[in-house]
Amino acid sequence: MQSDKPSTTDSKKSQTSSKSLRNFLDEATAHLRTALDQKIELLLTGDERAYREFLQRTALVILPLEHALEAADVTSVVTDWPARRRSDALIGDLRLLRVTVPERQSFNVPGSEARLLGMLYVLEGTRPGAEHLLRIVSNHGSVLIKHATAYLSHGAGESLWQSFLERLEGSHHAHAERDATLAGATLVLTMYDAAFSSI
């Protein structure tokens, strides 16, 4: 005779589905994000050359990723994408510091809403951290570095992270396809890990 009690697997699925997408993604990617944050903060405690290196490594992720998102019609998922993209700000900082802009590597992104939102969860999730990094950079003695912060200060005061979370939680596709949403987030974190791997 079969028990009417839910199985352990069913119970875990129920607990997962009851979590907000942010909590689900936060927990699933915590180990990757923590390791990356430690590498970046360690790098930014260095000198002016270290900040240049930080921007150049960041460009290895941001430039190809934003291009790929646009090719996948990201504006159909977040209509305010033009206000969110940071490639131009990053390129401006690199040029101001006379750092070579890395050649953009092309790749394709499957255009499902769930996967795109997972990718954006990581991109947009760097904004609160950027405020912390900006405070670290502001302690540098270099006036030039203090002027080359368009990337870190991008969108300051505009609540872009909060509005993205509202879009994420409001997506039926992202909720229904949590594995795809997580896959998108993991893809971007893997790119960051590769860019900062030698630190």
N, C-alpha and C positions, 0 to 999 in steps of 0.2 A: 504494500500500500504506500503511495507516494505522500510525502509530507506536504502540507499546505504552506509551510514556512518558506520564505524566500531563501534562495541559495546565497552563499557568501558572495559569489560572483554577481548575482543580481543586486545584492545589497550594496556592493562597491560601485556598480554602475549607477544606482540610484543616488548615492552620495555624491558621485562625480557630477551627475547631471543637475543636481540641486545647487551646486556651487556657481557663483558668478563666473563668467569667462575670465575676468581678470584674475580672480583667485586661482582658478584652474591653471591658467598659463603661468602665473607667478610661481606656484608650487612646482609645476612640471619643468620649469626652466631655471629654478633658483640656483642650482649648482653652476650652470653655465654663466649666468649673469654675475654671480659673486666672483668667480674667477676672473672674468673680464674686468669688472670694476676695480679689483685689486691691481691688475696690471696697469690699467690706465692711470690710476691715482699714483702708483709708484713712478710712472713715467713723468707725470706732471710735477712731481716734487723736484725734478731736475732743473737744469738751466734753460736758457733761451733755445739752445739747440734741441733740447728734449721736447719743447713745445712745438717746434717745427716738425719734429718726427711724429708727434701725436697727430697733427693735422694731416700730414702726408699719409700716415697709416689709416686714418679715418677716411680719407678720400678714396682709398682702395675699396672701401665698402660703399660709401654714400654715392659716389658718382655712377658706378655701374648699376647699383640697386635702384636708384631713382629713375634712371633711364629705362630699366627693365619694367618697373612699375608703370611708367607712362606708356610703354609699348603694350602693356597688358590692360590699358584703359582704366587706370586707377581712379580717374575722376568719376567713373560710374559707381564707385564704392564710397569715396569721400569727395563730395562735390567741391570742397574748399581746398583741394590739393595744391593749387598754385600758391596758397598762403602757407602751406606746410613744407614745400620743397626747399632744401637747403644747399643744393649743389652750387648755386651762384654765390651764396655767402661764403661757402668753404673755399671756392676757387679764388674769390676776392682776398681772403685771408692769406692763402698760399702765395698769391702774387705780391701782396704787400710785403710779405716776409722774404720774397725772392726765392721761393721754394718751387721746384719743378712740380707741375701738376701731373700726377700719374696718368699714364695712358689708360683710358677706360676699357675694361674688358667686357665684352658683350655676352649676355646669356639670356635665355628665355624663361619667363615665369608663367606657369599655368594660371590662367586668368579666373579661377574660381573665387567667389567673394570670400569664402572662408579662409582660403590660403592667403589671399591678399591682406585680409584683416590681421591674420597672424603675423605677417611680415611687418605690417604697420604697427602692431603692438610693440615690437622691438624698437623700430625707428622712433615712434612717438614717445616711447618709454624712456628714451635717452634725454628727454627735455628736462625733467626734474633733476637728473644727475648733472646735466650741463650747468644748471644754476650753481651747484656745489663746485664744479670744476672751474667755473668762472671766478668764484671767490678765491680759489687757489691761485689761478693765473694772475689775478689782480694784485697779488703780493709780490709779483716779479718786479724787479727794479727797471726792467726795460720798458721804455715808453712805447716803442714800436710794437711790442707784444700786446700791450694794453689797448692799442688801436686795432690790432688784428684779432678781434673777438666777435666778428659778425656771425660766425657759425655758432659759437657757444651761447650768444645772447639772442639768437634768432627766435622770434615769437614771444619774447619775454613780456609778461603781463597780458597775454592774449588768451590764456586758459585753453591752449590747444590740446594739452594732454587730457584735461577733463572732458572736453567736447569729443575727443576721440573715444574715450571710454564709453560715453553715452552711445556713440555710433556702434561700437563693438557689442555692447550688451543688447542693443536693439536689433541686431542682425539675426534673423531666423536661421540663415544658412550657417553662420559661425557657431551657433548653438547646436544645430542639428549635425554638423560635420566637425565636431571638436578635434578629431584626429587630423583633419586637413588644416584646421586653424593652428594646431600645435606644430604641424610640419612646416608651415610658413614661418612661424617664430623660430623654430630650430634652424631652419635654413639661414636666416639672417645672423643668428648668434654664431653659427659655424663660420660664416664669412668673417665676422669680427674676430673670432678666435684665430683664424688663419692670418689675418692682417696683423694681429698683436702677438703672434705665437712666440717670437724670439725674445720677448722681454722677460 
